[in-house]
Amino acid sequence: MDLTVESLPSDEDRSPAPVVLFRLGVIHQFRQLLADAEGIDLPSMLHHGGTTTWDTIASSLRPLLDFGYVDTGRIPVAACARMLPRLAEVAGFWRETGLAGSEYAQSPEWWQARLHQTVEELLEVLRRAVADDRDVILVELSP
């Protein structure tokens, strides 16, 4: 997984801004797992090869799935607060089941361990964003 969570210095007089760094190819795997957990057919969605618009999806995890949020470069703090409970629930399910039922269930143990670590880091960034009342900044890294 190449989804990195960091804090960058802020120009404001508050704590550093929470930042999620990602590579587009790798985040696709993460998004596919999230979509599966939410019962969303990702390939049918706009910007993922399909034509179904995201306004038809009610999932609180939409900001992690919808490229429209990445285009803005931010996930609003209110969206972070809505995502936290569901992402924590999904992460727990993945830990308990070893990704059973997903196309990644047979992934090497190191890959699954890195996924779990990354999701925990992402949860921590979302918690910090909510506690500090800060948006999360999304940064796409070059391949």
C-alpha positions, 0 to 999 in steps of 0.5 A: 500500500502506498497510502501515507498519512502525515502532518505538514506544518500549517501557516495557521496558529494551530496544530499541523494540518492532517495530510493523506499522501497517496499514489493513484494506482495503489489507492485503487486497491484500497478504494475497491476494498472500501466499495466492496464493504459498502456494497458499491459496484465501483466500476459502474461509478463515474470516474471509475469507468461507469456512469452512475453519479456519486450523488446516488450513493449514501455511504459516509465513506464516499469522500474516500471513494469519489474522485471529486473529493480528491480533486478538491484536495480536501476532505471537510472536517464534517465528512471526517466525523461522519466517516470515522465510525464506519471506517473503524467498523470496516477496519475491524471487519477486515482484521477479523476476517483477513479480507475474506470474500474479497479479491485481496483475501489471498494477498500476502500477509505483509500486504494485509498487515500494511493495509491494516496499519495504513487504515489505522493511520488514516483513522488516527488522522481523521480523529485528529482532524475532528478533534482539531476542527481541521479539514484533511488535505489530500495529496496525490504523489507522482507514480 
